[in-house]
């Protein structure tokens, strides 16, 4: 997965989307996602936040999406040494467009520390 300078290339199985914006990078993880490489995603997010001073929003939908989002945030925290992230999270309801089912969802914002 490459996210540098607004270039996005995803090589994951299913239902993971990345949306670069002017202010932050949004990573969405669906409740139907297949296998993903958590250490690789966490490493990319670390580079974006630490090296590029970009904010990254990790959004997970449904049970599996929430679990994977939290695992990615946990992997970031495990890698902290001298660089400390600021993280905030919020929960919200989302609707699955296929069956109109309401999904509990989470958004974790990862920010570089204030200088």
N, C-alpha and C positions, 0 to 999 in steps of 0.2 A: 504494500500500500504506500503510495507516494502522495504527499499533500503539500509539498513545498511550492511556494510562489504560485498558488492557485492552480497548480497542475494536479489533477485528480486521476488516479489510476487505481482501480479496485480489482483484486484478483481473489475474491471470496466467493463462496458457493451461492449464497442466496440471501436476499432481504437485509443487506447492510448497505446504507446509502450515505454518501458524504456530500455536503453542500457547503462550498466555500462562499463566504460573504465578505464584505469589506471590514466588518468588525470582529467576526469570529468564524471558526470552522464548526459546522454542525455534523455530528456523527449520529445517525439513527440506526437503531437495532430493533428489528421486528420480532414479534413473538413467534414467528415461523422460521427464524434464521437457522441455517445449517451450522456446520463446524466453522469456527473462526480462530485465528491465531492471536490470542490475547496478549502474549508478550510482544509481538510485533506491533500491534495496535498501540499498546502502552508506550513502547519506545518511540513511535512516530508522534504521539501526543506529547511526550516529554520534550522531544526536539522542537515541536511547534511552540510549546509554552516557554521552555527555557531559552532556546536559541533565537527564536523569532518573536518572542514576547506576544504571542497570539493567544486569545482566549479560545477554548475548545468547549463546546457543549456536547455532552454524551447523553443521548435520549434513548431510553429503552421502553418498549411497549409490551405489555403483558408479562406473564410470569418469566418466560425465558429471556426476553429483552431486558427486563429489570435485573435479573440475576447476572447476565453478562455485562451490563453496564456497571454494576457494583464491583464485579470481578476486575474489570479494567481499572476502575478508580483505586481498588485495593492494590493492584499491581503497581500503579503509579506511586502510591504511598510506601510500598515495600522498597522501591528503588530510591527513595529520598535519602540523601546523605547530607550534603551541605546546602542543597537547593530545596526549599520548602514551598509546596504549592499552597495556594488558597483555593478551597473548594466550597461550593455551596450546592444545595440540592433542593428540589421541590417535586411534589407529586401532582399529578393531574389525571383527568380522565380523557381517553381518546376513543374514537369509534372506529372499529374495523369496517372498512368500506364494503367488504365482501358479504358480511352477514349482519352489519349494524350493531354488533355486540360491543358493549362498553368494556374497555381495557384499562386497568389501573396502569399508570405509567410514571416514569421518573425522569427527571432531567438533572444531570450533574454538570455544573459549570466549573471548569478548571482554569484558574487565572494565574498569571505570573505574580510573584510577590511585589508589593509596592516598594519602589526604590527609596 
